[in-house]
Amino acid sequence: MAESRTRLGVSAYAICVFVFALGSNGVRNLVGWPAFLALALLIASVGVVLAVRLRPERFRWYRLPSPLYWFLALAALSILWSAYRLESALGVLAQLVTTAVAVSLAAVLTWHEVLRTLGSALRYLIGLSVAFELWVALVVQAPLLPWWLEAPDGETPKLLYWSRDLLLSGGPVQGLVGSSVILGFIGLLGLIVFGIQLRAGLVRRFAGWFWVTMSLLTLLLTRGATVTVALAAVFVGLGFALWARRIGQERRMPLYALGAGIAAAAALLAVFARDFLFGLLGKSGDMTGRLETWQKVVELAQQRPWFGWGWISYWAPWVEPYASLDEKAGLQVMSAHNAWLDVWLQLGIVGVLVFAPLVVLTLWRTWFRAVDQPRRGPGPALPYATSALWPFLVMIALLVQSLTESRLLIEWGWLLLVMLAVKTRIDFELPSQDAEPRKLPWRRVPIPREAHAETAGAGATAPAETVSGAGA
C-alpha cells in the first residue's frame, strides 16, 4: 500500500509538471512572473527530491546522453564570452532547472506512466482551453489581456492578448496557454497520445474517441501551418514504423532509402516551392515574417560564427543585440523562430555540432524502440506494443516544429526532448521488457522494475499484460 501511494504521488507530480510546462504561458498569465518563477523552482526541487529518494536501480548518471552534458557545459562556459553575462547566467540556470526536472521524470517514471500522465495533462489543457475560450466568447465578449498587464496607449498588439475572442468566429483561438501556435501543438500531442491509448486499449473507447475528437477540434481552431506540416510528418512516420514492423529487421534498407528520398524531396519543396505549399495552407510564403527574422539572425550569427554571442534561452529584449534585432506586430521578437538558428546565434557552429547529436540520437533510439520487437530476457520476442510508437511520433513533431519555432530549446520543448533522450538512453543497452501495458486504476500503476520491484514483496507490482495483436 505504501508503494502504491508512492506511485500515485509520482504520477500526480508528473501531471503537474506537464501541465505547468506545456501551459507555461497560461500559468504566467494567471499568476504573474514572480509567482511563476517561484513555482518553477519548487517543482524542480520536488523532482530532485523524488529522484534521490526513490533511487531507481537502473538509473546511473554516466548513462545520460553525452551530448546533453556537452551542450549544458558549452552553454555554461558561454557566460565567459557572452555579450550579456547576467542574462546568460539566468538563461543557463533556467536550462539546468528544466533539465533537472526532465531527468527526474525519466528516472522515476515507467514508460507507461509517462504516457498516462502526459495524456492526463493534455486532457486538462485542452479541456480548460476550450472552456476558457467559451467563457471569453459568452461572458467577456471582448479580447482579454492578462490581469496584471495594463493596456498600452494606442492600439494593443495582438500578441499581448491572452485571448482574442475568436472562438465564435472560427479562430484561430489561443486557449488557456495564450498562443495559437502552442495550443495547436498541444492538440497534435493530444492526437498522438490519445490515439495511441485508444488503439492500445488503455482507455475506454468513448473517452478515447472523445479526446481524439477534441484534439482534432483544437487543430482546426488553431490552424497553424507548422502544426499541419508536423501532423503530415507524423502520419508519414507512423506509416514507416508500421512498415518496418511488418518487414522485420533484415529487410529495411529499401525503407531507409525511401525515407531519405522523401526527406530530401520535402526539403527541396520547402526551399523552391514554399509560396505554393504555404498558399495551400492559407499562409504567406515568408511564413509570417520569419524569413526576415532568419536573415537578421544569420547576419548577426556570422559576426561570431564559432562560439556565438552567449547562451540566453529566451531573448532578452532589453539588451543588445536583441533590443534592436527584430520587431513584429509592435513587439520585440523573443526568439529566432528556428531552434537551429537560435543555437548557432547563441553557441555558434560548435553549439550546433553539439546539439545535433542530442536530437538525432534521440530520434534514432525512439525509432528502434518503435520498430524493434520487444523481449523479456533471453526468451522469445513479445508481440509489438502500440504504446512503443508514441515517443518516435512525438520526436517527429518536435523536430518539424524546431524548423519554425525555438521551443525545442526552452520550457516544454526542452523538457520533452531531454526526458526522451535520457529515458531512451537508459533503456537502450538493456533488453527491452516492454509489452503492451494493461489498463489499471491509478493506485495500481505498475512499479518500475528498477524501483524496488524485487524487494517490495508480493503484490507490490503488477506485471505488464501483453495484448495480442496490439501493434497490428
N, C-alpha and C positions, 0 to 999 in steps of 0.2 A: 504493500500500500504506500509506503514511503517513497519507493522508486516510482510508482505511478504518479504520485503528487509532484515529484521532481520533474518528470517528463511533461506534465501538464503545465508547470511553471515555465519550463524551457520553451514550450510551444507558444505560450502566451507572450513571452518575451520576444520571440521571433516575429509574431504577428505585429507587435508594437513597433519593432524595428522596420519591418517592411512598410507599414502604414506611414511611419514617420519619414522614412527615406523617400518613398515614391510620392508621398503627399507633402513634401517639404515646403513647397510654395504655399500650399494651403495652410500649413501649420504656422508659417511666418505671418501670413495674412491674419490668422486668427489670434495669435498671442504676441506678435511683435518680435523683433530681432533679439533683444536681451533674453527673453524667456526661451526663445528657440535655441540659442547657444547654450543656455543652462541645461535644457532638456537633452541636447546632443551630448554634452559631457556626461550627464547622468546615465544615458543609455549606453555609452561606451564603457563607463565604469562597471555597470552591471554585467555587460558582456564579458569583460575581462575576469570579473569575479566568478562568473559561471564557468568559464573555460578552465580557470585554475582549480575550482572546487571539484568539478566533475572529472577532470584529468582523463580524457579519452586515451585508452592504451595505444591505439593505432596512430595517434597524433604525435608527431615529432617536429620540432622547429626546422630541423635540417631537411624535412620533406616539403617545405614550402617551395614554390617555384623560384628558381634562381633569378629569372628576370624581374620578379617582384622586388627582391632585395636590391637589385641593381637600379631599378627605376627610383625606388624610395631613397636610396643612397645618393643618386645623382641629383634628385630634387633637393635634398638636404644640403648637399655641397654647393648647389647653385646659389645659396644665400651669400656665399663668399664673393661671387662676381655679379650679383644681382644689381640692377639699377634701382631697386626699391626693396631694400633689405628687410624692413619691418613687415611689409606686405608679403614678402616671400616667406618669412618666418611663420606668419599666420597661415599662409597657404599650405606650407609643409605640415603644420600642426593639424589643419583640417584633413589633410590627406592621411596622416598617421592615425587620427581618430577613426575615420571611416574604414581604414584598413583593419584596425584592431577589431571593430565590430564585425566586419566580413569574415575575418579569420576565426573569430569566436563562433559565429554561426556555422561555419564549415566544420569546426571541430566538434561541436556538441550535438548537431542535428544529423539524423539519418537522411538519406535521400528522400525517403517517403515523407519525413517531417518537413523538409524544405518545401516539397511540392504542396503539402497540405497547408502549411502556414502561409505560404505565398498566395495560394488560392484564397484563403480566408481574408488576407489583407486586400487583395484585389476586389473581392466582393464588397468589402466596406467602402473602398474608394470609389468604385463605380456606382454603387447604390447611393452613397451620400452625395456624389457629384450630381446625379440625376435629381435627387431630392432638393439639393441646393439650387440648381437651375430652375426647378419648378417654383421654389419659394421666391426667387428673384422675379420670375415671369408673372406670377399670380399675385404676389403681395407687394414687393418693392416696385415692380413695373418701371424700372429705370436702371441704367448701368450703375454698378456698385463698386466703390473703392474700398480698400481695407480700412477698418475703423480708425486706425492710428495715422492714416495718411491724409493730409489736407489737400484739397483740390488746388492745383496751381492756377495762377492767373491766366486768363485766356482759355484757349481750347486744351482740354485734358488729353494727353497722349493715350491712345487706346491700350498701349501695353501696361499702363498703370492700373487698369481696371481689374478687379477680382472677377467680376462677371460683366459682360456687355449686354446682357438681357436679350440674347438672340435665339433662345430655345424655340419660341413660338414662330420665329422667322426661319427656322430650319438650320440655324447655326452659322458659322462654327461656334460651338459652345466651349467654355473654358473649364467648367466644373469646379469642384472644390479646390482643385490644385491651381486654379487661376491661369491656366495655359492650355490652349487647344492642342499644341504640339505634345505636351506631356500627357494630357488626357488621352489623346489618340494612341500614344504608345502604351499607356496603361490598358486601353481597350485591346490592343494587339497582344499584350502579355496575357490578358484575361482569356482571349480566344485560344491561345496556345494551352494555357494551364487548364481551363475548364474543358476544352476539347479532349485533352489527354485524360483527365479524371473521368469524364463521361465514357470514353472508349474503354478505359481500364476497369470500369465498374466500381470506381472509388466513391461515387456519389450517386444519389438516387436519380433516375432518369429525368423526372420532372425538374428537379433542381438543376441538374446538369444542363438541360436544354434551355432553361430559363436564363441561366447566366451566360451561356453561349450567345443567346439572342441579345442580351443586354450588352455584351461586348461588341457584337456587330452593330447594334444601335449606336454605341459610343463611337465606333469608327465612322459611321455615316454622318453623325452630328459634328464630328471634328473635321473630317475631310482633309486630312493632311497628306500632301503629296509624298513626303518621305515615308510616312507610315504605310501608304498604299503600295509603294515600291517594296518596302520591307515585308509587307504581307505577301506579295507575289513571290519574293525570295524565300520566305518561309515555306510556302507551298511547294516551290521547286525543291528546296532542301528536304522536305518531307518525302517527296516522290523519290529522290535519290536514295534516301535512307531505307525506304521500304524496298526499293530495287536491290540495294546492296544486301539486305537481309535475305532476299529470295535467291540470289545467285551464289551466295557464300563468299568466303574469304579468298578463294583461289582464282576467281574469275572477275575481279573488279577493275582490271586495268582499262577496259573499254569505258567503264563508268567514269573513272577518273579523267580519262581523255575527253569524254563528252562534257563533264563538268568544267574542265579547264576551258574548253571551247565556248561554252555558254557564258562563263565569266568574262572571257576576252570580248565576246560579241556585245555583252551588256556594257562593258567599259567603252567600247567604240561608239555604241549608240548614245551613251551619256555625253560623250565629247562632241560627236559630229551631228547628232540628231536631237539635241537637247530641246530645242524650241518645239519640235514636233511632239516629242514624248510628253513634255510638261504641258503642252497645249491640250493633249488628250485628258490630262488631269485638271484642266482649268487653271493652270498656273503659268506664270511668265517664264520665259527661257532663262532669265537671270536669277531664278529661284529666290524671289522676294528680296532682291538686293544682295544676295550672298556673294555673287561674283565680284561685286565691287569691294566687299569686305575682304574676300580672299586675296584680291590683288593688293590691297593695302597691307595685309598681313605678310604676304610674300615679300613685298618690298622692305618691310621692317625686319623680317627674319634674315634677309640677305645681308643686313648690316652686322649681324652676329651669327653667322651661319652654323658654327660648330657646337657651341655650348649655350646659345640662346641668351635671352635677357634675364633669366631667372624665373624659377617656378612661382606661380601666383594663383593657380587654380582659377576661380572666378577672377575676371579682370577687375582691377580697382580703378574706377573712372576718375579718381581724384589725383592720380599720379601719372606722370609721363612714362612711357609713350602712349598709354591708353587714354589719357584725358583728351587727346586731340587725334586719336587714331580713326574713329568712325562714329557716325551717329545715324540712327534710324528712327523715324517717326517721332522726332523731337527728344530722343533719349540716347544716352551713350550706350554703345554696344558692349555687352558683358562677356562675349566670347568670340572666337573665330568662326563659329558655326561649322567647324570641322575639327574633329579631335586630333587628326594627324597634323594639320597645320598648326594647331594650338601647341602640340608637343614640340614641333620644330621651332615655333616662335619662342617658347619658354625655355626649352632644354636643348635646342639645336639638333643638328643631324645625329649627334651622339644619343640624344634622348629618343629620337625616332628608332634608332637601331636597338635601343634597349626596350622600348615599348612594344615594338612589332613582335618580338618573340613571345611576349606575355600573351598577346591576343591570339597569335597564330597557334601556339602550342595549346592554349585552352580550347580553341575551336577544334583542333586535331583530336584532342583527348575526348571531347564531348562527342565527336563523330564516331570514334571507336566504341564509346560507351553505348551509342545509339544502335550501331550496326553489328557488333560482335555478340554472339550468343552467350548468355550468362552461364556461369558454372558455380557449383558449390563444392569446393575442394577438388580432388582429383577425379571425381565421378563424372558421369555423362552430363552433357550440356542440358540446361533447362530451356523451356520454351521462351521465345522472345517476350520481353516485357514492354508493353506500350509506354509505361511510365519512364522508361530509359530514353525516350525520344526528346523530352522537353528541354533538357539543358542544351542540346545541339540547336534546337529551333530558337531558343532564347538568344544564343550566341549569334546566330544569323541575323536576328532582328537588331541586336546591339551593334553588330558590325556595319549593317546597312545604315543605321541611324548615325553612326560615327562619321559618315561622309558629309552630312549636312548639319549636324549638331555636335557639340562638345561634351554632352552629358556623360559620355563614357569615362571621362576623366574626373567627374565630381559626383557627389551625393549618390543617388540610386544607381547610376550607370557604373561608377567605380565599385560600389558595394556588390552588385551582381557579378561584375567581371572578376573581382578578387575572390568572392565566395566560390564561384565555379572553378576558377583557376586552382585554388587551394584544395577544394574537395576532389576534383578530378586528379590532381597530383598526388594526394594522399592515397587514393584508391588505385592509382594506375598500375603500380608494380605488384599489387596483391591480387590473388584470384577473386574474380567478381562473384559475389554471393547474392546478386540481385535477381529475385524472381518478382513476378507481379505481386505487390502487396495487396492485402485484402482490406475491405472497409471495416474499420474498428471505431468504437467510441473513443472520445478524446482521452479518457483515463487509461485506455488500453493500447495507446500508441506503442509499437514495439520499441523496446530499449535498445540503443545501439550496441552491437556486439562488442565494440571496443570500450563501452562504458559499463562495466560491472556485469556483463551478461553471463560470465562464467562463475561469478561469486555471489550474485544476488539471490540465488536459491530458486527453488521450483516456483513457477508462476510469475516470476519477475519479468519475463519477456514472452511475447507471443511470436512464434516463428512466422516468417512470411509464407503466404499461401500462393501457390502457382495457379494462375488462371489459364486453363488450356486454350491455346489459340488467341491469346490476348493481343499478340503482335501481328496477327494475320492481316 
